[in-house]
Amino acid sequence: MKPARFDYHDPRTLDEVLRLLGSLEDARLLAGGQSLIPMLNMRLVQPKHIIDLNRVEELSYIHLEGEVLEIGAMTRQRDIELSELVRERFPLMHEAVQLVGHRQTRNRGTIGGSLCQLDPSAELVSVAAIVGAKVIVASQSTRREIPFAKFPAGLMTPAIDPTELLVAIRFPLWKAGHGYGFEEFARRHGDFALASAAALLEFDGHRITRASVTVGGIAPLPQALSATVEGRSPSDALFDEAAEACDALDAMDDINLSGAYKRHIAKAMVKRALRKAHGRISKH
């Protein structure tokens, strides 16, 4: 199929984009196009205007500010994957982004597009959730910072006004030497994850001093695992115990799997992510 008729806009600066958003009715933003183009072609969405962000260079960057990594919304997923700064300071993101689709999709897909799409299976959504990222949105008159936990308004819907644009994401970094692991289960490489788990650990040589585990893919939004491993010595038994907390998580039934089976898969992903994180503590 072909998309319904729309007016195309090709701004070159952020100010131009914000002026268009503030003046046009029924406009959609084109970033990487990995989600929007198929929806346009199938006529699932029929906006009157398309605003192309691909030539707005000021929205594409990766900067380190103290212990916060800031990434512009139009930064390609492939650029994140190849960034030495991301690899060294935020290895969980480096690992997770390699699981996003295939290289061809990462060449075009953007971090801002992924976060605004808020697909339950999206790896970068889980990464933003586990570290408590903050998103920066702007309009012609305002610029504000939103904790990622408050960014979703519902299933695949960000809590921003139609006149606002996501311009950057700020990721607080864990201290050097932490352990990390990202695991997901999909039918084939590059497919949407049926369940995923991200884990971060800090260790003083005897006990886990800080821990965070997030489960994705089984519910509309990533969920923090409530199991407490902090203050305890790491072991396979502890990680198996932590994974049992998946039984308390929300999980959606769909045409492929029951919620109960998704929780079963999530347990395996949590165990793997925690063991991987523990094994990496001394290597970074």
C-alpha positions as YAML, in Angstrom:
chain: A
units: angstrom
residues:
- id: 1
  name: MET
  ca: [0.00, 0.00, 0.00]
- id: 2
  name: LYS
  ca: [0.90, 3.66, -0.30]
- id: 3
  name: PRO
  ca: [0.42, 6.32, 2.37]
- id: 4
  name: ALA
  ca: [-2.45, 8.79, 2.26]
- id: 5
  name: ARG
  ca: [-1.59, 12.28, 1.03]
- id: 6
  name: PHE
  ca: [0.35, 14.51, 3.41]
- id: 7
  name: ASP
  ca: [2.39, 17.72, 3.28]
- id: 8
  name: TYR
  ca: [6.12, 17.18, 3.75]
- id: 9
  name: HIS
  ca: [8.31, 19.58, 5.75]
- id: 10
  name: ASP
  ca: [12.13, 19.47, 5.75]
- id: 11
  name: PRO
  ca: [13.49, 21.75, 8.53]
- id: 12
  name: ARG
  ca: [17.22, 22.15, 9.17]
- id: 13
  name: THR
  ca: [17.22, 23.57, 12.71]
- id: 14
  name: LEU
  ca: [15.54, 22.79, 16.01]
- id: 15
  name: ASP
  ca: [13.89, 26.22, 16.02]
- id: 16
  name: GLU
  ca: [12.29, 25.46, 12.65]
- id: 17
  name: VAL
  ca: [10.97, 22.15, 13.94]
- id: 18
  name: LEU
  ca: [9.44, 23.76, 17.02]
- id: 19
  name: ARG
  ca: [7.82, 26.50, 14.94]
- id: 20
  name: LEU
  ca: [6.25, 23.88, 12.69]
- id: 21
  name: LEU
  ca: [5.02, 21.84, 15.65]
- id: 22
  name: GLY
  ca: [3.49, 24.96, 17.16]
- id: 23
  name: SER
  ca: [1.67, 25.99, 13.99]
- id: 24
  name: LEU
  ca: [0.61, 22.80, 12.20]
- id: 25
  name: GLU
  ca: [-2.35, 20.62, 13.08]
- id: 26
  name: ASP
  ca: [-2.12, 16.84, 12.90]
- id: 27
  name: ALA
  ca: [1.63, 16.60, 12.32]
- id: 28
  name: ARG
  ca: [3.84, 13.55, 12.83]
- id: 29
  name: LEU
  ca: [7.61, 13.55, 13.24]
- id: 30
  name: LEU
  ca: [9.81, 11.41, 11.02]
- id: 31
  name: ALA
  ca: [13.00, 10.26, 12.74]
- id: 32
  name: GLY
  ca: [14.44, 6.89, 11.64]
- id: 33
  name: GLY
  ca: [11.13, 5.86, 10.12]
- id: 34
  name: GLN
  ca: [11.40, 2.23, 11.25]
- id: 35
  name: SER
  ca: [7.93, 2.39, 12.82]
- id: 36
  name: LEU
  ca: [6.27, 5.38, 11.16]
- id: 37
  name: ILE
  ca: [6.89, 4.43, 7.51]
- id: 38
  name: PRO
  ca: [5.20, 1.00, 7.80]
- id: 39
  name: MET
  ca: [2.27, 2.58, 9.65]
- id: 40
  name: LEU
  ca: [1.93, 5.22, 6.94]
- id: 41
  name: ASN
  ca: [2.06, 2.62, 4.17]
- id: 42
  name: MET
  ca: [-0.60, 0.51, 5.86]
- id: 43
  name: ARG
  ca: [-2.62, 3.68, 6.53]
- id: 44
  name: LEU
  ca: [-2.76, 2.95, 10.24]
- id: 45
  name: VAL
  ca: [-1.92, 6.64, 10.64]
- id: 46
  name: GLN
  ca: [-2.91, 9.37, 8.18]
- id: 47
  name: PRO
  ca: [-1.43, 12.68, 9.36]
- id: 48
  name: LYS
  ca: [-1.86, 15.88, 7.40]
- id: 49
  name: HIS
  ca: [1.80, 16.83, 7.85]
- id: 50
  name: ILE
  ca: [5.12, 14.99, 8.15]
- id: 51
  name: ILE
  ca: [8.03, 16.88, 9.71]
- id: 52
  name: ASP
  ca: [11.35, 15.25, 8.75]
- id: 53
  name: LEU
  ca: [14.00, 15.53, 11.48]
- id: 54
  name: ASN
  ca: [16.82, 13.90, 9.54]
- id: 55
  name: ARG
  ca: [18.63, 17.11, 8.59]
- id: 56
  name: VAL
  ca: [18.49, 18.67, 12.05]
- id: 57
  name: GLU
  ca: [22.11, 18.00, 12.94]
- id: 58
  name: GLU
  ca: [21.98, 19.59, 16.40]
- id: 59
  name: LEU
  ca: [19.80, 16.68, 17.60]
- id: 60
  name: SER
  ca: [22.51, 14.07, 16.97]
- id: 61
  name: TYR
  ca: [25.33, 13.80, 19.53]
- id: 62
  name: ILE
  ca: [26.75, 11.80, 22.44]
- id: 63
  name: HIS
  ca: [28.20, 13.90, 25.28]
- id: 64
  name: LEU
  ca: [29.55, 13.09, 28.72]
- id: 65
  name: GLU
  ca: [28.76, 15.66, 31.41]
- id: 66
  name: GLY
  ca: [30.28, 14.55, 34.68]
- id: 67
  name: GLU
  ca: [28.59, 11.28, 35.55]
- id: 68
  name: VAL
  ca: [25.73, 11.75, 33.10]
- id: 69
  name: LEU
  ca: [25.71, 10.61, 29.49]
- id: 70
  name: GLU
  ca: [23.54, 12.84, 27.30]
- id: 71
  name: ILE
  ca: [22.45, 11.58, 23.88]
- id: 72
  name: GLY
  ca: [20.62, 13.66, 21.31]
- id: 73
  name: ALA
  ca: [17.26, 12.30, 20.21]
- id: 74
  name: MET
  ca: [18.27, 11.86, 16.55]
- id: 75
  name: THR
  ca: [21.41, 9.87, 17.35]
- id: 76
  name: ARG
  ca: [21.35, 6.68, 15.28]
- id: 77
  name: GLN
  ca: [21.34, 3.38, 17.11]
- id: 78
  name: ARG
  ca: [24.34, 2.32, 15.04]
- id: 79
  name: ASP
  ca: [26.29, 5.38, 16.22]
- id: 80
  name: ILE
  ca: [25.52, 4.39, 19.81]
- id: 81
  name: GLU
  ca: [26.67, 0.84, 19.08]
- id: 82
  name: LEU
  ca: [29.99, 2.08, 17.65]
- id: 83
  name: SER
  ca: [30.62, 4.77, 20.28]
- id: 84
  name: GLU
  ca: [33.73, 4.09, 22.39]
- id: 85
  name: LEU
  ca: [32.34, 6.48, 25.01]
- id: 86
  name: VAL
  ca: [29.18, 4.39, 25.36]
- id: 87
  name: ARG
  ca: [31.18, 1.15, 25.37]
- id: 88
  name: GLU
  ca: [33.46, 2.38, 28.16]
- id: 89
  name: ARG
  ca: [31.06, 4.35, 30.37]
- id: 90
  name: PHE
  ca: [27.69, 2.71, 29.72]
- id: 91
  name: PRO
  ca: [28.43, -0.89, 28.67]
- id: 92
  name: LEU
  ca: [24.87, -2.04, 29.39]
- id: 93
  name: MET
  ca: [23.61, 0.24, 26.62]
- id: 94
  name: HIS
  ca: [26.35, -0.97, 24.28]
- id: 95
  name: GLU
  ca: [25.26, -4.57, 24.86]
- id: 96
  name: ALA
  ca: [21.54, -3.85, 24.60]
- id: 97
  name: VAL
  ca: [21.68, -1.81, 21.39]
- id: 98
  name: GLN
  ca: [23.31, -4.69, 19.54]
- id: 99
  name: LEU
  ca: [20.08, -6.64, 20.06]
- id: 100
  name: VAL
  ca: [17.94, -3.95, 18.37]
- id: 101
  name: GLY
  ca: [16.69, -5.43, 15.09]
- id: 102
  name: HIS
  ca: [19.45, -5.84, 12.52]
- id: 103
  name: ARG
  ca: [22.32, -3.61, 11.42]
- id: 104
  name: GLN
  ca: [20.20, -2.17, 8.61]
- id: 105
  name: THR
  ca: [17.51, -1.04, 11.05]
- id: 106
  name: ARG
  ca: [20.08, 0.32, 13.51]
- id: 107
  name: ASN
  ca: [21.62, 2.36, 10.69]
- id: 108
  name: ARG
  ca: [18.38, 4.35, 10.46]
- id: 109
  name: GLY
  ca: [16.68, 3.91, 13.83]
- id: 110
  name: THR
  ca: [17.19, 6.64, 16.44]
- id: 111
  name: ILE
  ca: [17.21, 6.55, 20.21]
- id: 112
  name: GLY
  ca: [14.55, 9.26, 20.41]
- id: 113
  name: GLY
  ca: [12.29, 7.40, 18.00]
- id: 114
  name: SER
  ca: [12.62, 4.22, 20.02]
- id: 115
  name: LEU
  ca: [11.81, 5.93, 23.32]
- id: 116
  name: CYS
  ca: [8.83, 7.81, 21.87]
- id: 117
  name: GLN
  ca: [7.48, 4.62, 20.28]
- id: 118
  name: LEU
  ca: [7.69, 2.95, 23.72]
- id: 119
  name: ASP
  ca: [7.35, -0.54, 22.32]
- id: 120
  name: PRO
  ca: [7.10, -3.00, 25.24]
- id: 121
  name: SER
  ca: [9.91, -5.08, 23.71]
- id: 122
  name: ALA
  ca: [12.27, -2.19, 22.96]
- id: 123
  name: GLU
  ca: [15.72, -2.69, 24.43]
- id: 124
  name: LEU
  ca: [16.54, 1.01, 24.79]
- id: 125
  name: VAL
  ca: [13.31, 1.57, 26.72]
- id: 126
  name: SER
  ca: [14.49, -0.96, 29.30]
- id: 127
  name: VAL
  ca: [17.92, 0.68, 29.42]
- id: 128
  name: ALA
  ca: [16.34, 4.07, 30.11]
- id: 129
  name: ALA
  ca: [14.13, 2.56, 32.79]
- id: 130
  name: ILE
  ca: [16.82, 0.71, 34.72]
- id: 131
  name: VAL
  ca: [19.05, 3.76, 35.26]
- id: 132
  name: GLY
  ca: [16.23, 6.24, 35.81]
- id: 133
  name: ALA
  ca: [17.02, 8.33, 32.74]
- id: 134
  name: LYS
  ca: [15.56, 11.78, 32.20]
- id: 135
  name: VAL
  ca: [14.17, 12.97, 28.89]
- id: 136
  name: ILE
  ca: [14.39, 16.58, 27.75]
- id: 137
  name: VAL
  ca: [11.47, 17.89, 25.73]
- id: 138
  name: ALA
  ca: [11.07, 21.32, 24.18]
- id: 139
  name: SER
  ca: [8.41, 23.49, 22.57]
- id: 140
  name: GLN
  ca: [8.56, 27.05, 21.27]
- id: 141
  name: SER
  ca: [7.98, 28.43, 24.75]
- id: 142
  name: THR
  ca: [9.27, 25.81, 27.18]
- id: 143
  name: ARG
  ca: [12.00, 23.29, 27.82]
- id: 144
  name: ARG
  ca: [11.50, 20.71, 30.55]
- id: 145
  name: GLU
  ca: [13.05, 17.55, 31.95]
- id: 146
  name: ILE
  ca: [10.87, 14.50, 32.65]
- id: 147
  name: PRO
  ca: [11.91, 11.47, 34.73]
- id: 148
  name: PHE
  ca: [11.63, 8.46, 32.46]
- id: 149
  name: ALA
  ca: [9.28, 6.76, 34.92]
- id: 150
  name: LYS
  ca: [6.76, 9.53, 34.18]
- id: 151
  name: PHE
  ca: [7.41, 9.68, 30.43]
- id: 152
  name: PRO
  ca: [4.92, 6.96, 29.35]
- id: 153
  name: ALA
  ca: [1.28, 8.02, 29.37]
- id: 154
  name: GLY
  ca: [0.12, 4.53, 28.41]
- id: 155
  name: LEU
  ca: [0.83, 1.74, 25.96]
- id: 156
  name: MET
  ca: [3.19, 3.11, 23.29]
- id: 157
  name: THR
  ca: [2.21, 6.69, 24.16]
- id: 158
  name: PRO
  ca: [4.62, 9.29, 25.56]
- id: 159
  name: ALA
  ca: [3.39, 11.93, 27.99]
- id: 160
  name: ILE
  ca: [4.27, 14.95, 25.88]
- id: 161
  name: ASP
  ca: [2.17, 17.61, 24.20]
- id: 162
  name: PRO
  ca: [1.73, 17.55, 20.38]
- id: 163
  name: THR
  ca: [3.68, 20.83, 20.25]
- id: 164
  name: GLU
  ca: [6.65, 19.31, 22.12]
- id: 165
  name: LEU
  ca: [9.66, 17.45, 20.78]
- id: 166
  name: LEU
  ca: [11.96, 15.02, 22.57]
- id: 167
  name: VAL
  ca: [15.40, 16.58, 22.07]
- id: 168
  name: ALA
  ca: [17.74, 14.59, 24.33]
- id: 169
  name: ILE
  ca: [18.01, 11.87, 26.96]
- id: 170
  name: ARG
  ca: [20.23, 12.02, 30.05]
- id: 171
  name: PHE
  ca: [21.48, 8.72, 31.51]
- id: 172
  name: PRO
  ca: [23.03, 8.74, 35.01]
- id: 173
  name: LEU
  ca: [26.04, 6.43, 35.03]
- id: 174
  name: TRP
  ca: [27.00, 3.81, 37.58]
- id: 175
  name: LYS
  ca: [30.50, 3.90, 39.03]
- id: 176
  name: ALA
  ca: [33.40, 2.27, 37.21]
- id: 177
  name: GLY
  ca: [33.76, -1.45, 37.86]
- id: 178
  name: HIS
  ca: [30.04, -2.23, 38.10]
- id: 179
  name: GLY
  ca: [28.65, -5.41, 36.60]
- id: 180
  name: TYR
  ca: [26.07, -5.38, 33.85]
- id: 181
  name: GLY
  ca: [24.05, -7.83, 31.80]
- id: 182
  name: PHE
  ca: [21.28, -7.66, 29.21]
- id: 183
  name: GLU
  ca: [19.49, -10.82, 28.09]
- id: 184
  name: GLU
  ca: [16.47, -11.35, 25.90]
- id: 185
  name: PHE
  ca: [14.58, -14.21, 24.30]
- id: 186
  name: ALA
  ca: [13.22, -13.88, 20.76]
- id: 187
  name: ARG
  ca: [12.10, -16.44, 18.21]
- id: 188
  name: ARG
  ca: [14.87, -15.35, 15.86]
- id: 189
  name: HIS
  ca: [17.75, -12.90, 16.06]
- id: 190
  name: GLY
  ca: [16.37, -9.44, 15.38]
- id: 191
  name: ASP
  ca: [12.78, -10.32, 16.25]
- id: 192
  name: PHE
  ca: [10.88, -8.54, 19.00]
- id: 193
  name: ALA
  ca: [11.82, -9.88, 22.42]
- id: 194
  name: LEU
  ca: [9.23, -12.06, 24.14]
- id: 195
  name: ALA
  ca: [10.95, -11.24, 27.42]
- id: 196
  name: SER
  ca: [14.13, -9.43, 28.42]
- id: 197
  name: ALA
  ca: [16.07, -8.60, 31.56]
- id: 198
  name: ALA
  ca: [18.65, -5.94, 32.36]
- id: 199
  name: ALA
  ca: [20.80, -6.12, 35.48]
- id: 200
  name: LEU
  ca: [23.30, -3.77, 37.15]
- id: 201
  name: LEU
  ca: [25.36, -4.68, 40.20]
- id: 202
  name: GLU
  ca: [27.96, -3.03, 42.41]
- id: 203
  name: PHE
  ca: [30.07, -5.22, 44.69]
- id: 204
  name: ASP
  ca: [32.53, -4.43, 47.51]
- id: 205
  name: GLY
  ca: [34.31, -7.78, 47.33]
- id: 206
  name: HIS
  ca: [32.03, -9.39, 49.89]
- id: 207
  name: ARG
  ca: [28.46, -8.25, 49.32]
- id: 208
  name: ILE
  ca: [26.35, -6.62, 46.65]
- id: 209
  name: THR
  ca: [26.15, -2.95, 47.61]
- id: 210
  name: ARG
  ca: [23.81, -1.77, 44.87]
- id: 211
  name: ALA
  ca: [21.56, -3.60, 42.44]
- id: 212
  name: SER
  ca: [18.89, -2.90, 39.85]
- id: 213
  name: VAL
  ca: [17.00, -5.39, 37.69]
- id: 214
  name: THR
  ca: [14.39, -4.51, 35.05]
- id: 215
  name: VAL
  ca: [12.19, -6.93, 33.11]
- id: 216
  name: GLY
  ca: [10.91, -5.91, 29.67]
- id: 217
  name: GLY
  ca: [8.75, -7.35, 26.92]
- id: 218
  name: ILE
  ca: [6.08, -8.97, 29.06]
- id: 219
  name: ALA
  ca: [3.94, -5.91, 29.92]
- id: 220
  name: PRO
  ca: [3.23, -2.50, 28.39]
- id: 221
  name: LEU
  ca: [6.21, -1.00, 30.26]
- id: 222
  name: PRO
  ca: [9.45, -2.30, 31.80]
- id: 223
  name: GLN
  ca: [9.07, -3.40, 35.39]
- id: 224
  name: ALA
  ca: [11.57, -3.22, 38.23]
- id: 225
  name: LEU
  ca: [12.12, -6.51, 39.98]
- id: 226
  name: SER
  ca: [11.33, -6.19, 43.67]
- id: 227
  name: ALA
  ca: [13.66, -8.96, 44.84]
- id: 228
  name: THR
  ca: [16.31, -7.71, 47.26]
- id: 229
  name: VAL
  ca: [19.86, -8.84, 46.59]
- id: 230
  name: GLU
  ca: [21.62, -5.83, 48.11]
- id: 231
  name: GLY
  ca: [23.61, -6.57, 51.24]
- id: 232
  name: ARG
  ca: [23.92, -10.25, 50.33]
- id: 233
  name: SER
  ca: [26.74, -12.30, 48.93]
- id: 234
  name: PRO
  ca: [26.31, -13.11, 45.23]
- id: 235
  name: SER
  ca: [25.62, -16.73, 44.33]
- id: 236
  name: ASP
  ca: [23.65, -18.76, 41.84]
- id: 237
  name: ALA
  ca: [21.18, -19.58, 44.59]
- id: 238
  name: LEU
  ca: [20.64, -15.89, 45.31]
- id: 239
  name: PHE
  ca: [20.08, -15.11, 41.65]
- id: 240
  name: ASP
  ca: [17.64, -18.04, 41.31]
- id: 241
  name: GLU
  ca: [15.77, -16.68, 44.32]
- id: 242
  name: ALA
  ca: [15.66, -13.20, 42.83]
- id: 243
  name: ALA
  ca: [14.25, -14.52, 39.56]
- id: 244
  name: GLU
  ca: [11.27, -16.02, 41.41]
- id: 245
  name: ALA
  ca: [10.05, -12.45, 42.00]
- id: 246
  name: CYS
  ca: [8.95, -12.48, 38.34]
- id: 247
  name: ASP
  ca: [5.85, -14.32, 39.55]
- id: 248
  name: ALA
  ca: [4.60, -11.01, 40.97]
- id: 249
  name: LEU
  ca: [5.04, -9.06, 37.74]
- id: 250
  name: ASP
  ca: [2.27, -8.05, 35.36]
- id: 251
  name: ALA
  ca: [2.33, -9.95, 32.07]
- id: 252
  name: MET
  ca: [0.09, -9.63, 29.01]
- id: 253
  name: ASP
  ca: [-1.54, -12.53, 27.22]
- id: 254
  name: ASP
  ca: [-1.30, -12.26, 23.43]
- id: 255
  name: ILE
  ca: [-1.93, -14.43, 20.38]
- id: 256
  name: ASN
  ca: [1.44, -16.13, 20.79]
- id: 257
  name: LEU
  ca: [2.01, -16.61, 24.51]
- id: 258
  name: SER
  ca: [0.19, -16.50, 27.81]
- id: 259
  name: GLY
  ca: [1.28, -14.06, 30.48]
- id: 260
  name: ALA
  ca: [2.24, -17.00, 32.69]
- id: 261
  name: TYR
  ca: [4.62, -18.37, 30.08]
- id: 262
  name: LYS
  ca: [6.15, -14.91, 29.56]
- id: 263
  name: ARG
  ca: [6.89, -14.75, 33.29]
- id: 264
  name: HIS
  ca: [8.50, -18.19, 32.99]
- id: 265
  name: ILE
  ca: [10.79, -16.91, 30.23]
- id: 266
  name: ALA
  ca: [11.50, -13.74, 32.21]
- id: 267
  name: LYS
  ca: [12.81, -15.81, 35.13]
- id: 268
  name: ALA
  ca: [15.42, -17.40, 32.89]
- id: 269
  name: MET
  ca: [16.43, -14.01, 31.49]
- id: 270
  name: VAL
  ca: [16.79, -12.53, 34.99]
- id: 271
  name: LYS
  ca: [19.02, -15.41, 36.10]
- id: 272
  name: ARG
  ca: [21.23, -15.04, 33.04]
- id: 273
  name: ALA
  ca: [21.46, -11.25, 33.32]
- id: 274
  name: LEU
  ca: [22.38, -11.37, 37.02]
- id: 275
  name: ARG
  ca: [25.01, -14.07, 36.50]
- id: 276
  name: LYS
  ca: [26.47, -12.17, 33.58]
- id: 277
  name: ALA
  ca: [26.55, -8.95, 35.62]
- id: 278
  name: HIS
  ca: [28.28, -10.70, 38.52]
- id: 279
  name: GLY
  ca: [30.87, -12.24, 36.22]
- id: 280
  name: ARG
  ca: [31.75, -8.85, 34.77]
- id: 281
  name: ILE
  ca: [32.24, -6.88, 37.98]
- id: 282
  name: SER
  ca: [36.00, -7.35, 38.14]
- id: 283
  name: LYS
  ca: [36.55, -6.73, 34.43]
- id: 284
  name: HIS
  ca: [35.46, -3.08, 34.17]
...
